[in-house]
Amino acid sequence: MITRRTALLATPFVLTSMRAFAQQTGGTGVAQAPQTLKAVLDRAADLEPLKVVMVSRKGETIARQAFNGSGLNASTNIKSASKSIISCLVGIAIDRKLLEGPDQKIASILKADLPRNADPRLVDVTIGNLLSMQAGLSRMSGPNYGRWVASSNWVRFALSEPFDGEPGGQMLYSTASTHLLSAILTRVGKRPTLALARDWLEPVEGFRIGAWERDPQGIYLGGNQMAMTASSLLAFGDLYRNGGKTKSGQQVVSQSWIDQSWTQRTNSRFSGDGYGYGWFLREIGGHDVKFGWGYGGQMVYVVPSLDMTVVMTSRESGPSARNGYRDQLHDLLAEIVGAVASA
């Protein structure tokens, strides 16, 4: 049993930056000296915000460890990692013919909330644009997030703000984009997004969404404020690793949608990472990795070449990009990849 005392007695985690890791690996991104997965996770205890790490290979959990007084079954606000789940629900809606596809225009679905004298570019925005953060709409993340969620109608507010770009143009990361997708799902599915998620993803063993914030109209917040355990997030990642099938072989979301979601559409101007439909894309530890990332360090990684899924949850009270913690989690994943690949 993992306790706070055993975690604190673990060997200090020494990978403090991508540069430090490159020095240890000779710049290859793969550890030169084979390490056991247990040794890698024991050293991770020095990452003070870290709560839980779980590793699955071919659908079987091969490691799980809690840190810094957290419990393995503790619920965490997965923040923007929930954007990957919204993308999955959109894919299922397309599979079920409730939506036409990524090229479908959103204006006719959200016409009740379109502003008077709407910007003519609104009629060009597609579902795919929202998924890839290329809608051109003003960003409702970062400094604009507070005034957006303080408004009386989040959907109408997002559609009324001036455009910051062109539909299909540069990536403008915005939680409002995935919230518009939640509103679209609610309207075409004729049920709240949470009800759709519980119905459509019910066959996925171990998957469960807990508490989830809603807007003033009752629409569940697409892309933030979703509570989930690490094991539940791992079950979701494993669904994608397994081509959209459950362990029993039931197809929940199509392989075609996963392929589309993992195809790079744009890239982040902050990290340089590729971005598909709700998933970031980059190479870590010498392998192509697809990942969902939430504020504070809520991570779901899928490494298709190793048939591996890794989840890391962290305290959600502080940023993870500006302070380098996200890169430390990438470093940790690289070590996990090295340990698993050499086992």
C-alpha positions in Angstrom: 0.0 0.0 0.0 1.3 3.4 -1.0 1.4 5.8 2.0 2.6 9.3 2.4 5.5 8.0 4.4 6.7 5.6 1.8 6.3 8.3 -0.9 8.4 10.7 1.1 11.2 8.1 1.6 11.4 7.5 -2.1 14.6 8.5 -4.0 14.4 12.2 -5.1 13.1 12.8 -8.6 16.0 14.4 -10.4 14.6 15.3 -13.8 13.8 19.0 -13.4 13.7 20.1 -17.0 13.7 18.8 -20.6 17.4 19.9 -20.8 18.3 17.9 -17.7 16.6 14.9 -19.2 18.4 15.3 -22.5 21.7 15.4 -20.6 20.9 12.1 -18.9 19.7 10.4 -22.1 22.4 11.7 -24.4 19.9 13.9 -26.3 18.0 10.8 -27.5 14.9 11.2 -25.3 15.3 7.6 -24.3 17.0 6.6 -21.0 20.4 5.0 -21.7 20.4 2.8 -18.6 17.4 0.6 -18.2 15.3 1.4 -15.2 12.4 -0.4 -13.6 9.0 1.2 -13.7 8.8 1.1 -9.9 12.1 3.0 -9.6 10.9 5.6 -12.0 7.7 6.2 -10.1 9.4 6.1 -6.7 11.6 9.0 -7.8 8.5 11.0 -9.0 7.6 11.6 -5.3 9.7 14.8 -5.4 7.2 16.4 -7.8 5.3 18.2 -5.1 2.0 18.8 -7.0 1.8 15.2 -8.2 -1.2 13.2 -6.9 -1.5 10.0 -8.9 0.2 8.1 -11.7 -1.3 5.1 -13.4 0.1 3.1 -16.3 -1.7 0.7 -18.5 -0.3 -1.7 -21.2 -2.5 -3.4 -23.6 -5.5 -2.6 -21.4 -4.0 -4.0 -18.2 -2.9 -1.7 -15.4 0.8 -2.4 -14.7 1.5 0.4 -12.2 -0.4 2.8 -10.0 1.0 5.0 -7.3 -0.3 7.9 -5.2 1.9 10.8 -4.0 2.0 13.6 -1.5 -0.8 12.4 0.7 -3.3 11.8 -2.1 -5.4 8.6 -2.5 -5.5 6.4 -5.6 -9.3 6.8 -5.8 -9.4 10.5 -5.1 -11.5 12.6 -7.5 -9.7 15.4 -9.3 -10.9 18.3 -11.4 -9.3 17.3 -14.7 -9.7 20.8 -16.1 -9.0 21.0 -19.9 -8.2 17.3 -20.2 -12.0 17.1 -20.4 -11.7 18.7 -23.9 -10.6 15.3 -25.2 -13.8 13.8 -23.8 -16.0 16.4 -25.4 -14.2 15.6 -28.7 -15.1 11.9 -28.2 -18.7 12.8 -27.6 -18.8 14.8 -30.8 -17.3 11.8 -32.7 -20.0 9.5 -31.3 -22.7 12.0 -32.2 -21.3 11.9 -35.8 -21.2 8.1 -35.7 -24.8 8.1 -34.6 -25.8 10.6 -37.4 -26.9 13.3 -35.0 -24.2 15.5 -36.6 -23.2 15.5 -40.2 -19.4 15.7 -39.6 -16.6 18.1 -38.9 -17.5 20.3 -41.8 -21.0 21.0 -40.6 -21.6 24.7 -39.9 -22.7 25.6 -36.4 -24.8 28.7 -37.0 -28.0 26.8 -37.8 -27.7 24.7 -34.7 -27.0 27.6 -32.4 -29.3 30.1 -34.2 -31.3 30.9 -31.1 -28.2 32.4 -29.5 -26.7 34.2 -32.5 -26.4 37.9 -31.8 -28.2 40.6 -33.8 -26.1 41.9 -36.6 -23.8 38.9 -36.1 -20.3 39.0 -37.7 -20.8 37.4 -41.1 -17.9 35.0 -40.4 -20.1 33.2 -37.9 -21.8 31.4 -40.7 -18.5 29.9 -41.8 -17.5 28.4 -38.4 -17.7 24.6 -38.4 -17.7 21.9 -35.8 -14.2 21.0 -36.9 -13.1 24.6 -36.3 -14.3 24.4 -32.7 -12.6 21.1 -32.1 -9.2 22.3 -33.4 -9.5 25.7 -31.8 -9.5 27.4 -35.2 -12.9 29.1 -35.0 -11.4 32.6 -35.0 -13.7 33.6 -32.1 -12.3 35.6 -29.3 -10.4 33.5 -26.8 -12.4 32.8 -23.6 -9.4 31.3 -21.8 -6.7 33.1 -19.9 -7.5 36.7 -19.1 -11.0 36.6 -20.7 -12.2 33.5 -18.8 -13.5 35.3 -15.8 -15.7 37.8 -17.6 -17.0 35.0 -19.8 -18.2 32.8 -16.9 -19.5 35.8 -15.1 -21.9 36.5 -18.0 -25.6 35.5 -17.9 -25.4 33.4 -21.1 -22.1 31.8 -21.9 -23.1 30.6 -25.4 -24.5 33.9 -26.5 -21.5 35.8 -25.0 -19.0 33.6 -26.9 -20.8 34.1 -30.2 -21.1 37.9 -29.6 -17.5 38.8 -29.0 -15.4 40.2 -31.9 -13.4 37.7 -33.9 -9.7 37.5 -33.2 -8.9 35.5 -36.4 -10.5 33.8 -39.3 -12.4 30.5 -39.3 -9.9 27.8 -40.1 -6.9 30.1 -39.3 -4.5 30.0 -36.5 -5.1 28.1 -33.3 -6.8 30.3 -30.6 -7.1 28.1 -27.6 -10.5 28.8 -25.9 -12.7 26.9 -23.5 -15.7 28.7 -25.1 -15.1 26.6 -28.3 -15.6 23.3 -26.5 -18.5 24.8 -24.5 -20.2 25.6 -27.8 -19.7 22.0 -28.7 -21.4 21.0 -25.4 -24.3 23.2 -26.3 -24.5 21.6 -29.8 -24.5 18.2 -28.3 -27.2 19.1 -25.9 -29.4 20.4 -28.7 -28.9 17.6 -31.2 -28.9 14.9 -28.5 -32.0 16.4 -26.8 -30.4 15.6 -23.4 -27.8 17.2 -21.2 -24.2 16.5 -22.2 -23.6 14.6 -18.9 -26.6 12.3 -19.7 -25.2 11.7 -23.2 -21.7 10.9 -21.8 -23.1 8.5 -19.2 -25.2 6.7 -21.8 -22.7 6.6 -24.7 -19.6 5.8 -22.6 -21.4 3.5 -20.2 -19.9 0.4 -21.8 -16.4 1.6 -21.0 -15.5 -0.3 -17.9 -14.3 2.0 -15.1 -15.3 5.2 -16.8 -17.4 7.7 -14.8 -17.8 11.4 -14.7 -18.5 12.8 -11.2 -19.4 16.5 -10.5 -19.5 18.8 -13.5 -20.2 22.5 -13.6 -23.0 24.0 -15.7 -23.7 27.4 -17.2 -26.7 29.6 -16.3 -28.8 27.8 -18.9 -27.9 24.4 -17.5 -25.5 23.4 -20.2 -22.5 21.4 -18.9 -19.3 23.3 -19.2 -17.5 21.9 -22.3 -13.8 21.6 -21.6 -13.4 22.4 -17.9 -14.6 21.8 -14.3 -15.2 18.0 -14.6 -14.4 15.7 -11.7 -12.9 12.3 -12.4 -10.7 9.8 -10.8 -7.3 8.8 -12.3 -8.6 5.3 -13.0 -11.6 6.7 -14.9 -9.4 8.9 -17.0 -7.2 5.9 -17.7 -10.2 4.0 -18.9 -11.0 6.8 -21.3 -7.5 6.9 -22.6 -7.5 3.1 -23.0 -10.6 3.4 -25.1 -8.7 5.5 -27.7 -5.6 3.3 -27.4 -7.8 0.3 -28.3 -9.3 1.9 -31.4 -12.5 3.0 -29.8 -13.3 -0.5 -28.5 -14.0 -1.6 -24.9 -12.1 -4.5 -23.3 -15.0 -6.7 -24.4 -14.7 -5.6 -28.0 -17.7 -3.2 -28.2 -17.1 -0.3 -30.6 -18.0 2.9 -28.7 -16.4 5.5 -30.9 -15.2 4.8 -34.4 -11.5 4.2 -35.4 -12.1 6.8 -38.1 -12.9 9.4 -35.5 -9.8 8.6 -33.5 -7.7 8.9 -36.6 -9.3 12.3 -37.4 -8.8 13.5 -33.9 -5.1 12.5 -33.9 -4.4 14.2 -37.3 -2.6 17.5 -36.8 -4.7 20.4 -37.8 -2.7 23.2 -36.3 -0.2 23.8 -33.6 0.0 25.7 -30.3 1.8 29.0 -30.4 2.7 28.6 -26.8 4.3 25.1 -26.8 4.7 24.3 -30.5 2.8 21.0 -30.0 0.5 19.8 -32.7 -3.2 19.8 -32.1 -6.0 17.7 -33.7 -9.5 17.5 -32.5 -9.2 18.0 -28.7 -5.8 16.2 -28.5 -2.2 17.5 -28.4 0.4 15.7 -30.4 4.2 15.6 -29.8 7.1 13.2 -29.6 8.2 12.1 -26.1 10.9 9.6 -25.3 11.3 8.8 -29.0 7.6 7.9 -29.5 4.7 9.7 -31.0 2.3 10.6 -28.1 -1.3 11.9 -28.1 -2.4 13.6 -25.0 -5.0 15.6 -23.2 -3.8 18.3 -20.9 -5.6 20.2 -18.1 -4.6 23.1 -15.9 -2.4 22.2 -13.0 -1.0 19.1 -14.7 -4.0 16.7 -15.4 -2.6 14.5 -18.2 -3.9 11.5 -20.2 -1.2 10.2 -22.5 -1.6 7.6 -25.2 1.5 6.0 -26.7 0.2 3.8 -29.6 3.5 2.3 -30.5 3.8 0.7 -27.0 0.1 0.0 -26.6 0.3 2.1 -23.5 -1.8 4.7 -21.7 -0.5 6.9 -18.8 -2.5 9.2 -16.6 -1.1 11.7 -14.2 -3.2 13.9 -11.9 -2.0 16.8 -9.9 -3.2 19.6 -7.6 -5.2 21.8 -9.8 -4.5 25.0 -7.8 -1.5 26.3 -9.9 -0.4 26.5 -13.5 1.7 23.8 -15.1 3.0 25.5 -18.3 4.6 28.7 -17.1 6.3 27.2 -14.1 7.8 24.2 -16.0 5.8 21.5 -14.2 4.1 20.3 -17.4 7.5 19.7 -18.9 8.5 17.8 -15.8 5.5 15.6 -16.4 6.6 15.1 -20.0 10.0 14.1 -18.6 8.4 11.6 -16.3 6.5 10.1 -19.2 9.7 9.8 -21.2 11.2 7.8 -18.3 8.1 5.6 -18.1 8.3 5.0 -21.8 12.0 4.1 -21.4 11.3 1.7 -18.6 8.4 0.0 -20.4 10.2 -0.3 -23.7 13.3 -1.9 -22.1 11.3 -4.3 -19.8 
